[in-house]
Amino acid sequence: MRPDPAGHTGGMQHLARPSLEAGLDHIRLSPRDGGRVELIVRRPAENRREVLEEATLDCTEGLVGDTWRARGSRHTADGSALLEQQITLMNVRVAGLVAVEPDRRQLCGDQLYVDFDLSQDNLPTGTRLALGSAVVEISAKPHLGCWKFDARFGTDALRFVNSPGGRELRLRGLNATVVVGGTVRVGDTVRKV
């Protein structure tokens, strides 16, 4: 068990690859349409998380109060934020599996956690999803696990989500852009537009 880079103290349990693989059947049962928003997280500063009951999604700001825009990107010439990474969604079943403890799901680093099939087969690039009164569009930019994901959930979890099968299922989640601003609340339906 390793220290938590998000500032949480105490030991953490990391699942081994066989235990993670055993969770795939449950993940594959996620709704293909008519899913649900389960968790909303705002990231007001590096390694800080605020769990919200509702949030505003804005075409310019992303999730209002989140640091997406201020953080920018090392992948742009001027360091500005990538629109393709404005909003991140993760399947709540995957987050629960890798986090082990429910109160650690938000450490995955995403903003919207949904009970919904995020696979490439179900949501090809360009698909639009309605979440509350907002609409997002799935971007082509893959969302992959990084060193922070490894530190928080273990190397087996990182390899699990970044594996070819994990990428196909988008176990690490997906990137999206806000195309219609609006309000999203925990409990709202997620549906294809």
N, CA, C and O of each residue as an XYZ file, in Angstrom:
772
protein
N       0.839     -1.187      0.000
C       0.000      0.000      0.000
C       0.876      1.240      0.000
O       1.888      1.314      0.698
N       0.463      2.209     -0.799
C       1.281      3.391     -1.022
C       0.588      4.648     -0.518
O      -0.626      4.653     -0.316
N       1.369      5.733     -0.310
C       0.732      6.985      0.075
C      -0.113      7.526     -1.075
O       0.193      7.290     -2.244
N      -1.158      8.237     -0.741
C      -2.094      8.774     -1.711
C      -1.675     10.184     -2.123
O      -1.595     11.066     -1.268
N      -1.404     10.424     -3.422
C      -0.954     11.736     -3.861
C      -2.027     12.811     -3.755
O      -1.720     13.989     -3.937
N      -3.255     12.452     -3.470
C      -4.304     13.459     -3.322
C      -4.417     13.925     -1.878
O      -5.332     14.676     -1.541
N      -3.508     13.494     -1.030
C      -3.489     13.976      0.335
C      -4.226     13.113      1.334
O      -4.285     13.458      2.514
N      -4.785     12.012      0.900
C      -5.476     11.131      1.838
C      -4.441     10.299      2.584
O      -3.430      9.892      2.012
N      -4.696     10.055      3.838
C      -3.739      9.306      4.643
C      -4.253      7.899      4.898
O      -5.421      7.590      4.659
N      -3.381      7.081      5.373
C      -3.750      5.716      5.694
C      -3.457      4.781      4.539
O      -3.173      5.229      3.428
N      -3.525      3.474      4.798
C      -3.249      2.483      3.773
C      -4.406      2.361      2.810
O      -5.558      2.622      3.156
N      -4.082      1.961      1.600
C      -5.087      1.783      0.574
C      -4.948      0.394     -0.010
O      -3.844     -0.128     -0.162
N      -6.078     -0.193     -0.330
C      -6.071     -1.502     -0.958
C      -6.081     -1.319     -2.470
O      -6.906     -0.579     -3.005
N      -5.165     -1.994     -3.155
C      -5.142     -2.009     -4.615
C      -5.466     -3.419     -5.069
O      -4.878     -4.381     -4.576
N      -6.397     -3.550     -6.005
C      -6.767     -4.871     -6.494
C      -5.754     -5.385     -7.508
O      -5.190     -4.623     -8.293
N      -5.541     -6.688     -7.472
C      -4.676     -7.356     -8.441
C      -5.468     -7.587     -9.734
O      -6.699     -7.574     -9.726
N      -4.764     -7.793    -10.818
C      -5.379     -7.934    -12.140
C      -6.503     -8.972    -12.177
O      -7.545     -8.687    -12.769
N      -6.353    -10.169    -11.576
C      -7.462    -11.133    -11.628
C      -8.751    -10.595    -10.996
O      -9.842    -10.865    -11.498
N      -8.636     -9.848     -9.919
C      -9.828     -9.269     -9.277
C     -10.449     -8.189    -10.155
O     -11.672     -8.056    -10.216
N      -9.607     -7.424    -10.828
C     -10.120     -6.401    -11.738
C     -10.828     -7.052    -12.923
O     -11.917     -6.628    -13.309
N     -10.211     -8.079    -13.498
C     -10.809     -8.788    -14.637
C     -12.150     -9.408    -14.251
O     -13.068     -9.476    -15.069
N     -12.257     -9.861    -12.993
C     -13.504    -10.469    -12.526
C     -14.655     -9.465    -12.508
O     -15.820     -9.865    -12.516
N     -14.350     -8.183    -12.484
C     -15.387     -7.150    -12.485
C     -15.907     -6.778    -13.858
O     -16.858     -6.003    -13.965
N     -15.299     -7.319    -14.923
C     -15.691     -6.937    -16.287
C     -17.139     -7.284    -16.630
O     -17.811     -6.509    -17.310
N     -17.630     -8.437    -16.171
C     -19.015     -8.805    -16.493
C     -19.992     -7.768    -15.954
O     -20.942     -7.398    -16.644
N     -19.773     -7.297    -14.740
C     -20.637     -6.274    -14.138
C     -20.543     -4.962    -14.924
O     -21.558     -4.303    -15.148
N     -19.352     -4.587    -15.335
C     -19.154     -3.360    -16.115
C     -19.879     -3.465    -17.450
O     -20.505     -2.503    -17.894
N     -19.797     -4.618    -18.086
C     -20.436     -4.814    -19.401
C     -21.962     -4.768    -19.330
O     -22.618     -4.636    -20.363
N     -22.536     -4.873    -18.140
C     -23.986     -4.789    -17.973
C     -24.480     -3.341    -17.863
O     -25.675     -3.111    -17.681
N     -23.581     -2.374    -17.972
C     -23.976     -0.966    -17.901
C     -24.974     -0.654    -19.018
O     -24.852     -1.184    -20.122
N     -25.960      0.202    -18.739
C     -26.959      0.544    -19.766
C     -26.322      1.144    -21.014
O     -25.384      1.936    -20.923
N     -26.838      0.762    -22.181
C     -26.350      1.309    -23.458
C     -27.079      2.603    -23.812
O     -26.609      3.357    -24.663
N     -28.185      2.866    -23.193
C     -28.917      4.120    -23.309
C     -29.788      4.214    -22.064
O     -30.112      3.198    -21.450
N     -30.161      5.415    -21.697
C     -30.991      5.573    -20.501
C     -30.231      5.270    -19.224
O     -30.798      4.705    -18.289
N     -28.946      5.639    -19.168
C     -28.155      5.458    -17.950
C     -28.447      6.559    -16.937
O     -29.470      7.239    -17.025
N     -27.544      6.730    -15.979
C     -27.790      7.658    -14.873
C     -26.492      8.332    -14.440
O     -25.436      7.700    -14.402
N     -26.579      9.615    -14.117
C     -25.458     10.338    -13.511
C     -25.405      9.928    -12.047
O     -26.383     10.103    -11.320
N     -24.276      9.387    -11.606
C     -24.141      8.878    -10.241
C     -23.298      9.770     -9.333
O     -23.513      9.804     -8.121
N     -22.344     10.487     -9.913
C     -21.418     11.283     -9.105
C     -20.924     12.450     -9.958
O     -20.586     12.275    -11.128
N     -20.885     13.632     -9.366
C     -20.359     14.825    -10.033
C     -19.232     15.367     -9.159
O     -19.395     15.543     -7.951
N     -18.088     15.627     -9.787
C     -16.915     16.079     -9.038
C     -16.306     17.305     -9.728
O     -16.035     17.300    -10.929
N     -16.104     18.336     -8.940
C     -15.404     19.527     -9.433
C     -13.991     19.488     -8.880
O     -13.776     19.102     -7.730
N     -13.028     19.889     -9.704
C     -11.625     19.908     -9.304
C     -11.198     21.380     -9.190
O     -10.732     21.958    -10.171
N     -11.350     21.993     -8.006
C     -11.068     23.426     -7.868
C      -9.581     23.762     -7.843
O      -9.201     24.910     -8.070
N      -8.753     22.787     -7.574
C      -7.301     22.980     -7.527
C      -6.646     21.617     -7.701
O      -7.305     20.583     -7.587
N      -5.345     21.620     -7.978
C      -4.591     20.373     -8.132
C      -4.807     19.467     -6.922
O      -4.625     19.888     -5.780
N      -5.197     18.221     -7.185
C      -5.412     17.200     -6.154
C      -6.511     17.544     -5.156
O      -6.520     16.999     -4.052
N      -7.435     18.428     -5.511
C      -8.599     18.735     -4.669
C      -9.855     18.295     -5.404
O      -9.935     18.387     -6.629
N     -10.836     17.814     -4.642
C     -12.091     17.353     -5.222
C     -13.249     17.880     -4.388
O     -13.202     17.873     -3.158
N     -14.284     18.336     -5.075
C     -15.539     18.727     -4.433
C     -16.650     17.885     -5.043
O     -16.910     17.972     -6.243
N     -17.299     17.081     -4.234
C     -18.412     16.272     -4.698
C     -19.657     17.165     -4.669
O     -19.969     17.787     -3.653
N     -20.359     17.214     -5.807
C     -21.510     18.101     -5.976
C     -22.793     17.312     -6.225
O     -22.760     16.184     -6.717
N     -23.905     17.917     -5.881
C     -25.207     17.351     -6.246
C     -25.632     17.829     -7.620
O     -26.369     17.137     -8.322
N     -25.163     19.025     -8.012
C     -25.460     19.540     -9.346
C     -24.327     20.441     -9.808
O     -23.575     20.987     -9.000
N     -24.220     20.584    -11.114
C     -23.173     21.419    -11.699
C     -23.696     22.046    -12.981
O     -24.644     21.561    -13.599
N     -23.049     23.138    -13.357
C     -23.358     23.800    -14.617
C     -22.271     23.449    -15.617
O     -21.083     23.609    -15.333
N     -22.676     22.970    -16.790
C     -21.748     22.720    -17.884
C     -21.885     23.891    -18.856
O     -22.989     24.246    -19.269
N     -20.751     24.481    -19.211
C     -20.712     25.678    -20.039
C     -19.835     25.416    -21.263
O     -18.801     24.756    -21.156
N     -20.243     25.928    -22.420
C     -19.501     25.689    -23.660
C     -18.097     26.288    -23.638
O     -17.219     25.806    -24.355
N     -17.865     27.313    -22.842
C     -16.553     27.949    -22.757
C     -15.748     27.447    -21.573
O     -14.554     27.177    -21.701
N     -16.391     27.321    -20.423
C     -15.704     26.994    -19.178
C     -15.655     25.500    -18.852
O     -14.891     25.084    -17.982
N     -16.454     24.701    -19.534
C     -16.564     23.293    -19.151
C     -17.463     23.192    -17.925
O     -18.531     23.802    -17.898
N     -17.054     22.440    -16.919
C     -17.797     22.363    -15.663
C     -17.417     23.610    -14.864
O     -16.263     23.770    -14.468
N     -18.378     24.481    -14.631
C     -18.106     25.764    -13.989
C     -17.487     25.539    -12.605
O     -18.004     24.779    -11.786
N     -16.350     26.233    -12.374
C     -15.616     26.112    -11.108
C     -14.510     25.080    -11.134
O     -13.739     24.973    -10.181
N     -14.421     24.310    -12.222
C     -13.373     23.312    -12.395
C     -12.129     23.992    -12.969
O     -12.232     25.061    -13.571
N     -10.976     23.392    -12.791
C      -9.729     24.011    -13.253
C      -9.308     23.592    -14.655
O      -8.176     23.866    -15.054
N     -10.186     22.934    -15.418
C      -9.811     22.483    -16.761
C      -9.180     23.606    -17.580
O      -8.092     23.440    -18.131
N      -9.848     24.724    -17.657
C      -9.374     25.828    -18.498
C      -8.076     26.427    -17.954
O      -7.148     26.685    -18.721
N      -8.001     26.647    -16.652
C      -6.821     27.264    -16.033
C      -5.584     26.369    -16.119
O      -4.469     26.868    -16.269
N      -5.772     25.060    -16.026
C      -4.637     24.124    -16.090
C      -3.981     24.114    -17.458
O      -2.770     23.923    -17.569
N      -4.774     24.318    -18.498
C      -4.221     24.306    -19.844
C      -3.730     22.924    -20.244
O      -4.099     21.912    -19.648
N      -2.883     22.912    -21.277
C      -2.385     21.639    -21.798
C      -0.972     21.793    -22.333
O      -0.631     22.812    -22.934
N      -0.171     20.791    -22.113
C       1.186     20.779    -22.681
C       1.153     20.375    -24.155
O       2.181     20.395    -24.832
N      -0.026     20.011    -24.646
C      -0.172     19.563    -26.030
C      -0.573     20.681    -26.991
O      -0.775     20.426    -28.179
N      -0.692     21.906    -26.500
C      -0.990     23.031    -27.379
C       0.204     23.980    -27.390
O       0.919     24.104    -26.395
N       0.413     24.644    -28.515
C       1.569     25.540    -28.667
C       1.572     26.666    -27.642
O       2.627     27.059    -27.145
N       0.389     27.180    -27.329
C       0.309     28.299    -26.388
C      -0.047     27.878    -24.955
O      -0.220     28.724    -24.079
N      -0.153     26.569    -24.729
C      -0.462     26.075    -23.385
C      -1.929     26.163    -23.005
O      -2.288     25.874    -21.863
N      -2.785     26.559    -23.945
C      -4.211     26.664    -23.635
C      -4.832     25.267    -23.500
O      -4.285     24.273    -23.976
N      -5.969     25.229    -22.849
C      -6.665     23.964    -22.618
C      -7.197     23.392    -23.934
O      -7.605     24.135    -24.826
N      -7.186     22.074    -24.039
C      -7.726     21.389    -25.213
C      -9.242     21.242    -25.078
O      -9.732     20.660    -24.111
N      -9.969     21.767    -26.042
C     -11.421     21.673    -26.029
C     -11.869     20.208    -26.014
O     -12.905     19.874    -25.438
N     -11.076     19.339    -26.653
C     -11.415     17.915    -26.701
C     -11.377     17.252    -25.325
O     -11.888     16.146    -25.156
N     -10.775     17.922    -24.343
C     -10.682     17.364    -22.992
C     -11.438     18.223    -21.972
O     -11.116     18.226    -20.784
N     -12.436     18.939    -22.453
C     -13.170     19.874    -21.603
C     -13.895     19.166    -20.457
O     -13.887     19.649    -19.324
N     -14.510     18.043    -20.745
C     -15.260     17.261    -19.762
C     -14.776     15.821    -19.849
O     -14.530     15.310    -20.942
N     -14.640     15.169    -18.706
C     -14.322     13.747    -18.702
C     -15.441     12.985    -18.008
O     -15.964     13.411    -16.979
N     -15.792     11.852    -18.597
C     -16.794     10.958    -18.030
C     -16.138      9.617    -17.767
O     -15.287      9.166    -18.533
N     -16.541      8.991    -16.685
C     -16.053      7.648    -16.366
C     -17.223      6.791    -15.931
O     -18.148      7.272    -15.276
N     -17.180      5.530    -16.292
C     -18.194      4.583    -15.846
C     -18.045      4.397    -14.344
O     -16.961      4.073    -13.859
N     -19.124      4.600    -13.611
C     -19.074      4.530    -12.150
C     -18.760      3.115    -11.661
O     -18.214      2.948    -10.571
N     -19.093      2.113    -12.444
C     -18.797      0.730    -12.052
C     -17.280      0.481    -12.092
O     -16.738     -0.209    -11.230
N     -16.607      1.047    -13.095
C     -15.150      0.927    -13.174
C     -14.511      1.702    -12.029
O     -13.604      1.203    -11.362
N     -14.989      2.925    -11.804
C     -14.434      3.749    -10.717
C     -14.573      3.039     -9.373
O     -13.643      3.043     -8.566
N     -15.723      2.434     -9.136
C     -15.932      1.708     -7.887
C     -15.024      0.500     -7.753
O     -14.552      0.182     -6.661
N     -14.784     -0.170     -8.870
C     -13.921     -1.351     -8.862
C     -12.486     -0.978     -8.512
O     -11.896     -1.574     -7.611
N     -11.918      0.000     -9.212
C     -10.513      0.342     -8.971
C     -10.317      1.074     -7.649
O      -9.272      0.935     -7.013
N     -11.309      1.851     -7.231
C     -11.180      2.631     -5.999
C     -11.339      1.769     -4.748
O     -10.844      2.133     -3.682
N     -12.019      0.639     -4.865
C     -12.318     -0.292     -3.774
C     -13.292      0.338     -2.773
O     -14.342     -0.241     -2.494
N     -12.962      1.503     -2.234
C     -13.831      2.200     -1.281
C     -14.640      3.265     -2.020
O     -14.061      4.029     -2.793
N     -15.962      3.344     -1.811
C     -16.786      4.320     -2.540
C     -16.326      5.768     -2.400
O     -16.456      6.546     -3.345
N     -15.797      6.140     -1.249
C     -15.388      7.533     -1.064
C     -14.070      7.867     -1.770
O     -13.599      9.001     -1.688
N     -13.477      6.899     -2.458
C     -12.245      7.138     -3.222
C     -12.498      7.214     -4.732
O     -11.569      7.459     -5.502
N     -13.747      7.006     -5.158
C     -14.042      7.029     -6.608
C     -13.636      8.353     -7.247
O     -13.104      8.367     -8.357
N     -13.880      9.459     -6.561
C     -13.588     10.770     -7.141
C     -12.098     10.990     -7.385
O     -11.725     11.902     -8.123
N     -11.243     10.171     -6.780
C      -9.802     10.294     -7.003
C      -9.392      9.852     -8.411
O      -8.255     10.078     -8.825
N     -10.313      9.225     -9.145
C     -10.007      8.881    -10.537
C      -9.691     10.146    -11.329
O      -8.959     10.091    -12.317
N     -10.235     11.281    -10.905
C      -9.901     12.553    -11.533
C     -10.890     13.042    -12.573
O     -10.630     14.042    -13.242
N     -12.007     12.370    -12.724
C     -12.999     12.767    -13.710
C     -14.061     13.658    -13.077
O     -14.118     13.807    -11.856
N     -14.901     14.250    -13.926
C     -15.932     15.155    -13.439
C     -17.298     14.482    -13.329
O     -18.039     14.718    -12.374
N     -17.623     13.653    -14.298
C     -18.933     13.010    -14.318
C     -18.765     11.496    -14.308
O     -18.084     10.928    -15.162
N     -19.391     10.856    -13.334
C     -19.357      9.405    -13.196
C     -20.765      8.900    -13.475
O     -21.723      9.272    -12.798
N     -20.867      8.048    -14.486
C     -22.175      7.638    -14.976
C     -22.308      6.123    -15.000
O     -21.330      5.403    -15.199
N     -23.516      5.658    -14.796
C     -23.809      4.244    -15.009
C     -24.285      4.150    -16.451
O     -25.477      4.253    -16.743
N     -23.308      3.948    -17.356
C     -23.564      4.000    -18.790
C     -22.427      3.298    -19.513
O     -21.274      3.367    -19.086
N     -22.753      2.623    -20.608
C     -21.757      1.944    -21.428
C     -20.999      2.988    -22.245
O     -21.552      3.566    -23.181
N     -19.732      3.230    -21.894
C     -18.916      4.235    -22.562
C     -18.049      3.655    -23.676
O     -17.188      4.350    -24.216
N     -18.269      2.387    -24.023
C     -17.416      1.719    -25.005
C     -17.444      2.432    -26.352
O     -18.393      3.144    -26.681
N     -16.377      2.221    -27.122
C     -16.305      2.792    -28.465
C     -17.424      2.266    -29.355
O     -17.908      2.978    -30.234
N     -17.833      1.029    -29.129
C     -18.928      0.442    -29.904
C     -20.240      1.176    -29.628
O     -21.014      1.423    -30.553
N     -20.496      1.522    -28.382
C     -21.744      2.192    -28.013
C     -21.705      3.696    -28.280
O     -22.727      4.296    -28.614
N     -20.530      4.303    -28.132
C     -20.400      5.756    -28.277
C     -19.243      6.116    -29.209
O     -18.185      6.531    -28.736
N     -19.422      5.969    -30.508
C     -18.358      6.365    -31.424
C     -18.070      7.865    -31.297
O     -18.918      8.632    -30.839
N     -16.883      8.267    -31.702
C     -16.524      9.676    -31.710
C     -17.623     10.473    -32.417
O     -18.121     10.073    -33.469
N     -17.991     11.608    -31.818
C     -19.024     12.464    -32.389
C     -20.409     12.226    -31.832
O     -21.309     13.037    -32.050
N     -20.601     11.110    -31.103
C     -21.896     10.847    -30.480
C     -22.187     11.937    -29.460
O     -21.288     12.390    -28.752
N     -23.425     12.348    -29.389
C     -23.832     13.343    -28.391
C     -24.653     12.684    -27.294
O     -25.501     11.827    -27.544
N     -24.369     13.120    -26.060
C     -25.072     12.612    -24.884
C     -25.763     13.766    -24.179
O     -25.170     14.825    -23.974
N     -27.016     13.556    -23.809
C     -27.735     14.514    -22.972
C     -27.570     14.083    -21.519
O     -27.796     12.927    -21.159
N     -27.172     15.043    -20.702
C     -27.028     14.835    -19.257
C     -27.750     16.007    -18.606
O     -27.247     17.130    -18.635
N     -28.930     15.767    -18.014
C     -29.720     16.889    -17.536
C     -30.095     17.748    -18.730
O     -30.539     17.233    -19.756
N     -29.917     19.070    -18.599
C     -30.245     19.968    -19.712
C     -29.035     20.258    -20.591
O     -29.145     21.028    -21.545
N     -27.893     19.665    -20.295
C     -26.668     19.864    -21.072
C     -26.489     18.739    -22.092
O     -27.041     17.648    -21.950
N     -25.698     19.042    -23.127
C     -25.350     18.036    -24.127
C     -23.838     18.110    -24.350
O     -23.271     19.190    -24.515
N     -23.202     16.938    -24.350
C     -21.768     16.856    -24.637
C     -21.565     15.983    -25.868
O     -22.395     15.137    -26.203
N     -20.423     16.215    -26.538
C     -20.069     15.417    -27.711
C     -18.783     14.666    -27.434
O     -17.805     15.244    -26.961
N     -18.788     13.382    -27.729
C     -17.632     12.519    -27.478
C     -16.502     12.914    -28.429
O     -16.705     13.004    -29.640
N     -15.312     13.149    -27.872
C     -14.167     13.536    -28.695
C     -13.334     12.309    -29.066
O     -13.446     11.246    -28.457
N     -12.499     12.494    -30.083
C     -11.645     11.407    -30.548
C     -10.439     11.196    -29.638
O      -9.843     10.119    -29.648
N     -10.072     12.203    -28.856
C      -8.877     12.126    -28.004
C      -9.092     11.080    -26.920
O     -10.010     11.221    -26.113
N      -8.268     10.028    -26.878
C      -8.456      8.998    -25.848
C      -8.138      9.525    -24.453
O      -7.297     10.405    -24.273
N      -8.828      8.965    -23.489
C      -8.613      9.300    -22.078
C      -7.922      8.091    -21.456
O      -8.530      7.030    -21.317
N      -6.659      8.247    -21.083
C      -5.878      7.113    -20.592
C      -5.403      7.358    -19.163
O      -5.301      8.498    -18.711
N      -5.119      6.270    -18.470
C      -4.570      6.365    -17.130
C      -3.131      6.852    -17.167
O      -2.403      6.588    -18.124
N      -2.723      7.564    -16.123
C      -1.375      8.138    -16.048
C      -0.725      7.741    -14.719
O      -1.233      6.878    -14.003
N       0.399      8.377    -14.402
C       1.128      8.049    -13.179
C       0.283      8.314    -11.933
O       0.429      7.605    -10.938
N      -0.593      9.312    -11.963
C      -1.445      9.581    -10.794
C      -2.428      8.430    -10.571
O      -2.673      8.024     -9.435
N      -2.984      7.912    -11.665
C      -3.910      6.780    -11.569
C      -3.181      5.580    -10.983
O      -3.720      4.874    -10.130
N      -1.958      5.350    -11.439
C      -1.115      4.268    -10.919
C      -0.887      4.452     -9.416
O      -1.051      3.506     -8.645
N      -0.510      5.661     -8.999
C      -0.229      5.921     -7.583
C      -1.462      5.730     -6.708
O      -1.358      5.258     -5.576
N      -2.604      6.090     -7.224
C      -3.833      6.012     -6.423
C      -4.451      4.623     -6.394
O      -5.031      4.226     -5.384
N      -4.335      3.874     -7.499
C      -5.060      2.608     -7.609
C      -4.188      1.402     -7.927
O      -4.680      0.274     -7.934
N      -2.899      1.617     -8.190
C      -1.974      0.515     -8.418
C      -1.666      0.273     -9.884
O      -2.439      0.642    -10.768
N      -0.537     -0.345    -10.123
C      -0.071     -0.614    -11.481
C      -1.003     -1.574    -12.210
O      -1.219     -1.427    -13.413
N      -1.562     -2.558    -11.497
C      -2.480     -3.483    -12.160
C      -3.719     -2.742    -12.674
O      -4.207     -3.035    -13.765
N      -4.223     -1.794    -11.899
C      -5.390     -1.016    -12.340
C      -5.038     -0.170    -13.560
O      -5.832     -0.066    -14.494
N      -3.850      0.436    -13.556
C      -3.416      1.234    -14.703
C      -3.325      0.367    -15.959
O      -3.810      0.760    -17.020
N      -2.714     -0.795    -15.845
C      -2.589     -1.695    -16.999
C      -3.954     -2.215    -17.451
O      -4.186     -2.404    -18.645
N      -4.839     -2.442    -16.512
C      -6.202     -2.914    -16.794
C      -6.952     -1.891    -17.653
O      -7.521     -2.257    -18.682
N      -6.962     -0.628    -17.251
C      -7.727      0.380    -17.998
C      -7.053      0.763    -19.310
O      -7.737      1.144    -20.261
N      -5.728      0.671    -19.382
C      -5.001      1.057    -20.596
C      -4.761     -0.096    -21.564
O      -4.188      0.110    -22.634
N      -5.186     -1.297    -21.210
C      -5.013     -2.456    -22.089
C      -5.829     -2.248    -23.371
O      -6.728     -1.406    -23.395
N      -5.531     -2.998    -24.431
C      -6.338     -2.868    -25.653
C      -7.842     -3.060    -25.395
O      -8.666     -2.300    -25.905
N      -8.184     -4.071    -24.608
C      -9.599     -4.273    -24.272
C     -10.150     -3.150    -23.419
O     -11.301     -2.745    -23.582
N      -9.324     -2.642    -22.502
C      -9.737     -1.517    -21.668
C      -9.977     -0.263    -22.483
O     -10.893      0.508    -22.198
N      -9.153     -0.061    -23.496
C      -9.329      1.107    -24.381
C     -10.612      0.968    -25.202
O     -11.341      1.940    -25.397
N     -10.880     -0.249    -25.682
C     -12.099     -0.476    -26.458
C     -13.349     -0.204    -25.617
O     -14.318      0.389    -26.091
N     -13.304     -0.649    -24.363
C     -14.436     -0.428    -23.453
C     -14.412      0.965    -22.821
O     -15.365      1.377    -22.159
N     -13.303      1.682    -23.038
C     -13.075      2.995    -22.408
C     -13.206      2.893    -20.894
O     -13.927      3.667    -20.264
N     -12.498      1.926    -20.325
C     -12.542      1.731    -18.875
C     -12.014      2.951    -18.125
O     -12.471      3.238    -17.019
N     -11.066      3.665    -18.705
C     -10.546      4.865    -18.051
C     -11.476      6.056    -18.258
O     -11.294      7.106    -17.641
N     -12.461      5.893    -19.116
C     -13.417      6.960    -19.374
C     -13.215      7.561    -20.739
O     -12.532      6.990    -21.589
N     -13.814      8.721    -20.948
C     -13.720      9.381    -22.242
C     -13.693     10.887    -22.063
O     -14.085     11.425    -21.028
N     -13.217     11.545    -23.108
C     -13.192     13.005    -23.172
C     -14.383     13.477    -23.989
O     -14.824     12.809    -24.924
N     -14.897     14.652    -23.612
C     -16.035     15.220    -24.326
C     -15.961     16.739    -24.297
O     -15.225     17.333    -23.510
N     -16.737     17.340    -25.169
C     -16.850     18.791    -25.290
C     -18.300     19.177    -25.048
O     -19.208     18.496    -25.523
N     -18.529     20.259    -24.317
C     -19.890     20.753    -24.091
C     -20.364     21.438    -25.366
O     -19.722     22.372    -25.846
N     -21.495     20.975    -25.922
C     -22.056     21.599    -27.114
C     -23.356     22.345    -26.817
O     -23.755     23.224    -27.581
N     -24.011     22.002    -25.718
C     -25.177     22.742    -25.231
C     -24.998     22.881    -23.723
O     -24.996     21.890    -22.994
N     -24.851     24.110    -23.269
C     -24.689     24.333    -21.834
C     -25.981     24.029    -21.083
O     -27.075     24.092    -21.645
N     -25.835     23.703    -19.814
C     -27.002     23.416    -18.995
C     -26.601     22.896    -17.629
O     -25.431     22.931    -17.247
N     -27.589     22.418    -16.909
C     -27.384     21.912    -15.556
C     -27.484     20.394    -15.556
O     -28.358     19.813    -16.199
N     -26.578     19.771    -14.828
C     -26.607     18.320    -14.652
C     -26.653     18.048    -13.152
O     -25.952     18.686    -12.367
N     -27.491     17.089    -12.773
C     -27.666     16.737    -11.363
C     -27.454     15.233    -11.164
O     -27.680     14.439    -12.076
N     -27.023     14.860     -9.977
C     -26.967     13.447     -9.623
C     -28.384     12.886     -9.758
O     -29.346     13.463     -9.253
N     -28.488     11.765    -10.441
C     -29.783     11.139    -10.687
C     -30.344     11.419    -12.061
O     -31.281     10.750    -12.498
N     -29.774     12.420    -12.764
C     -30.251     12.713    -14.122
C     -30.002     11.532    -15.052
O     -29.060     10.762    -14.869
N     -30.856     11.412    -16.038
C     -30.715     10.384    -17.059
C     -29.617     10.765    -18.049
O     -29.466     11.934    -18.406
N     -28.862      9.775    -18.483
C     -27.876      9.928    -19.559
C     -28.450      9.217    -20.765
O     -28.780      8.032    -20.703
N     -28.567      9.956    -21.875
C     -29.123      9.330    -23.079
C     -28.451      9.861    -24.319
O     -27.968     10.993    -24.351
N     -28.426      9.031    -25.338
C     -27.878      9.444    -26.632
C     -28.866     10.408    -27.289
O     -30.082     10.237    -27.203
N     -28.301     11.431    -27.952
C     -29.135     12.416    -28.655
C     -29.106     12.087    -30.132
O     -29.736     12.779    -30.932
